[in-house]
Amino acid sequence: MKKLLYIIFLLCLATSLKAQTFIKAENDTTVKSEYYDGKLWAYRQVGDFVVGMTNYKTKDDYGKYYQIAIFIKNLGKESF
């Protein structure tokens, strides 16, 4: 559980600082990124969990702001 929260925190921090720009470390092979519906998603698998995140600008009646979307999937056989 601590690992999962740590990864989510790091992804939030890394993605929110650069908005839509994701800079992957050269020696890090655990992070994968892809575009889905025009948004850049960054994914990392830790054990039986896949955690993904994106950050994008959006606009509505209140104004412009950033929104963070998080994807979490359990690949294991046990519920969590």
C-alpha positions in Angstrom: 0.0 0.0 0.0 2.8 2.4 0.9 4.5 1.7 -2.5 1.3 2.4 -4.4 0.8 5.7 -2.6 4.4 6.7 -3.0 4.2 6.0 -6.8 0.9 8.0 -7.1 2.5 10.9 -5.2 5.6 10.9 -7.4 3.6 10.7 -10.6 1.4 13.6 -9.4 4.4 15.7 -8.5 6.3 14.9 -11.7 3.3 15.4 -14.0 1.9 18.5 -12.4 5.1 20.4 -12.5 5.5 20.2 -16.2 1.8 20.0 -17.2 1.7 17.9 -20.4 5.5 17.3 -20.7 6.7 14.0 -19.4 10.5 13.6 -19.1 11.6 10.0 -18.6 15.0 9.2 -17.0 17.3 7.6 -19.5 18.0 4.5 -17.4 14.4 4.0 -16.2 12.8 1.1 -18.1 9.8 0.7 -15.8 8.0 3.8 -17.0 6.0 3.7 -20.2 4.2 6.6 -21.8 1.6 6.8 -24.6 -0.9 9.2 -26.0 -4.6 8.4 -25.5 -7.3 10.8 -26.8 -4.7 13.5 -27.2 -3.4 13.2 -23.6 0.0 12.0 -22.6 -0.3 9.1 -20.1 2.6 7.8 -18.0 2.4 4.2 -16.6 4.5 2.2 -14.2 4.0 -1.4 -13.0 4.9 -2.2 -9.5 4.3 -5.8 -8.6 0.7 -6.6 -9.5 -0.4 -3.0 -9.8 -0.3 -0.7 -12.8 -0.5 3.0 -12.0 -1.0 5.6 -14.7 -1.5 9.3 -14.7 -2.1 12.3 -16.9 -2.3 16.0 -16.4 -4.1 18.4 -18.8 -5.6 21.9 -19.1 -9.3 22.2 -19.3 -11.8 25.0 -19.5 -15.4 25.3 -18.3 -17.8 28.1 -17.0 -15.5 28.8 -14.0 -12.3 29.3 -16.1 -9.2 27.4 -17.1 -7.5 25.0 -14.8 -5.4 21.8 -14.7 -7.0 18.4 -14.1 -5.2 15.2 -13.0 -6.6 11.8 -14.1 -5.3 8.6 -12.4 -5.6 5.0 -13.6 -5.0 2.1 -11.1 -5.4 -1.6 -12.1 -4.8 -4.7 -10.0 -3.3 -7.5 -12.1 -3.2 -9.9 -9.2 -5.6 -12.7 -8.4 -6.4 -11.3 -4.9 -8.7 -8.3 -4.3 -7.1 -5.3 -2.7 
